Amino acid sequence: MIPSPETAWERLLKRRMVDPLTECWIWTGAHGGSGYGKIRYFRRYYDVHRLVGWLRLNLSSKPGLQVCHRCDNKRCFNPGHLFLGTQKDNLQDASWKGRMPNGQTHPGKYRRGATHPRAKVWGKEIGEIAGLWLTGQFRQCDIGRFYGLSQTGVSRILRSNGIARLRKIGAGQGRLL
């Protein structure tokens, strides 16, 4: 017996927990390694949000489209939080929200560096880090340990503010800035 679309929808709703703040319908069933909810339907496993796309957003009649999340919650399957779009639309949406790998973001839309909400150091500390490194007496890993950063974090701060370039210029002229 082939399950009807309503039976599938009822199965989906049984595994739903509604987040009162975001109104996301959180999938409480199985999920794959990618974090998306999974459900077995017609003897195959599907991503829950894609199944909702077929059942409620008419995905099957629109080839070449994907089901994208407005809320960026991989386990959400609220049809109001999902939209159909091309791969380009999905990547553009991710870029606007600052969710692309290697920091690729739309200019001005995503906070980086000291303005990011999870930044560990701000203006004054950045100046102190630069000053310590420019003296030539401290290694980046030592500075990082003092400020609770990794060596890579210190290096990124110095490079993003042009400070590493200043030290190279100064060293090339026989003096350290």
Buried (B, 14 or more C-beta within 10 A) or exposed (E): EEEEEEEBBEBBEEBBEEBEEEEBBBBEBEBEEEEBBBBEBEEEEBBBBBBBBBBBBEBEEEEEBBBBBBBEBBBBBBBEBBBBBEEEBBBBBBBEBBEBEEEEBBEEEBEEEBEEEEEEBEEEBBEBBBEBBBEEEBEBBEBBBEBEBEBEBBBBBBEEBEBBEBBEEBEEEEEEB
